């Protein structure tokens, strides 16, 4: 049994390595080729490039920023293009439910990603958590939110960054975490600093 567990752990780790290797490959190759980089003179320029991130969120104890309603705080770990292995932080308010009770609105969100080098990327997202799941969701999805996010700048390499896209997030019966998959574009400075 111990050998089986060790083998299972090894297979999981190797699979994870291969899955992560493909995640950034296309964008990384384009960046290395200069497709999105600086101009011929090596000056900085704003470029728009694909942006994909995924995080596994942990619900934290509620805060007190939302008088009269629930304050939800989530800290997550994951990775993405331009942020590498990184963390994400959400702090938002539950704004109310629909009359039918199938959606719960959230907003007044403070959110940011801390990239692998310590730079911060500020983001905004609000929308609705919807139940029941859609037909295209796996059986373990309890509820989901597919909402627009916006990039609001940041620090370091993300200073002045803009962009956005859509989330494809959910809660699951398999764990107590939130699952976050975002895809869109980011406009940011590239080239020699």
ZIWOQUI-V376496 format. One record per residue. N is the residue number from 1. PSI is psi in radians with two decimals (none if undefined). Layout:
BEGIN
[[N;PSI] [N;PSI]]
END
This chain:
BEGIN
[[1;-0.70] [2;-0.71] [3;-0.67] [4;-0.75] [5;-0.75] [6;-0.75] [7;-0.78] [8;-0.74] [9;-0.75] [10;-0.80] [11;-0.73] [12;-0.81] [13;-0.76] [14;-0.74] [15;-0.74] [16;-0.73] [17;-0.79] [18;-0.65] [19;-0.73] [20;-0.56] [21;-0.63] [22;-0.30] [23;-0.79] [24;0.06] [25;-0.90] [26;-0.85] [27;-0.72] [28;-0.76] [29;-0.72] [30;-0.72] [31;-0.74] [32;-0.58] [33;-0.14] [34;0.03] [35;-0.67] [36;0.11] [37;-2.65] [38;2.93] [39;-3.08] [40;-0.56] [41;-0.04] [42;0.17] [43;2.75] [44;2.51] [45;2.70] [46;2.30] [47;2.65] [48;2.16] [49;2.80] [50;2.60] [51;2.08] [52;2.33] [53;2.71] [54;2.44] [55;2.63] [56;1.98] [57;2.56] [58;2.19] [59;2.24] [60;2.95] [61;2.49] [62;2.61] [63;-2.86] [64;0.42] [65;-0.09] [66;1.35] [67;2.33] [68;-0.02] [69;-3.04] [70;2.34] [71;2.11] [72;2.29] [73;2.28] [74;2.30] [75;2.33] [76;2.79] [77;2.60] [78;-2.59] [79;2.94] [80;3.00] [81;2.41] [82;-0.20] [83;-0.22] [84;-2.68] [85;2.14] [86;3.09] [87;2.74] [88;2.60] [89;2.26] [90;2.43] [91;1.85] [92;2.96] [93;2.49] [94;2.11] [95;-0.23] [96;3.01] [97;2.77] [98;2.84] [99;-0.60] [100;-0.23] [101;0.13] [102;-0.12] [103;2.48] [104;2.12] [105;2.49] [106;2.70] [107;-2.77] [108;0.82] [109;2.28] [110;2.11] [111;2.54] [112;2.73] [113;2.35] [114;1.98] [115;3.00] [116;-0.42] [117;0.07] [118;-0.16] [119;2.58] [120;2.48] [121;2.06] [122;2.33] [123;2.76] [124;2.40] [125;2.44] [126;2.78] [127;-2.36] [128;2.41] [129;2.16] [130;2.43] [131;2.62] [132;3.00] [133;2.87] [134;2.90] [135;-0.47] [136;-0.03] [137;2.58] [138;2.83] [139;-0.48] [140;-0.11] [141;2.21] [142;-0.86] [143;2.94] [144;2.87] [145;2.18] [146;1.60] [147;2.76] [148;2.40] [149;2.72] [150;2.41] [151;2.23] [152;0.39] [153;-2.82] [154;-2.76] [155;2.83] [156;-2.24] [157;-0.23] [158;0.08] [159;2.21] [160;0.06] [161;2.55] [162;3.06] [163;-2.83] [164;-2.99] [165;-2.57] [166;2.53] [167;2.73] [168;1.40] [169;2.75] [170;2.87] [171;2.67] [172;2.69] [173;-0.22] [174;-0.27] [175;3.07] [176;0.38] [177;2.86] [178;2.56] [179;2.19] [180;2.19] [181;1.93] [182;2.51] [183;2.39] [184;-2.48] [185;2.76] [186;2.36] [187;2.11] [188;2.89] [189;2.39] [190;2.70] [191;-2.99] [192;2.31] [193;none]]
END
